[in-house]
Amino acid sequence: MGFLDDVQASLNRGVAGANRGVESMKLKSQLNDANKRRSQLAAQLGASLYEATKDDESFRAGREQLYDGIAQIDQERSNIQAQLDEIERQAAESAQAAAQIECPFCHSRMSATDLFCAGCGKPMAEVQAALASAAPAPAPAPAPVEGPMCPGCGAPVNEGDAFCMSCGAKL
């Protein structure tokens, strides 16, 4: 029995060690999560304190480099955002200029930003009005289906079907 007791004791120690390892990993993960949340809150606090104290010379004293650095980064962010806005504006203009329409009077291709048709000279307002009035009419409602219908759901069924393919009802 001594040998089996030794094996059992070794097994128990191994299981206990594995449990400690799992618990340790779980606690380290929780600690990491708590540190991330603390860092986020500290950053929010710092940002709010910066906004509240940036114009107060008594708070800036001794911290001028930090305040000036943040102000410089804010200016840099503003410049980058202005550049992004300009790129987006140019992309929108380019997309609008690339849009081609066909003149309903002479069938010439023209840009959506043109003021007049190059083929017939009609003003864009007249071209757009003609295009709007020539818009296709809505499609007519489908004709009613002739033939047997499912008594359960009303879907059309084929002669000889034992079950409805839409709802599964026995026919």
Secondary structure, 3 states (H helix, E strand, C coil): CHHHHHHHHHHHHHHHHHHHHHHHHHHHHHHHHHHHHHHHHHHHHHHHHHHHHCCCHHHHCCCHHHHHHHHHHHHHHHHHHHHHHHHHHHHHHHHHHHCEEECCCCCCEEECCCCECCCCCCEHHHHHHHHHHCCCCCCCCCCCCCCCECCCCCCECCCCCCECCCCCCEC
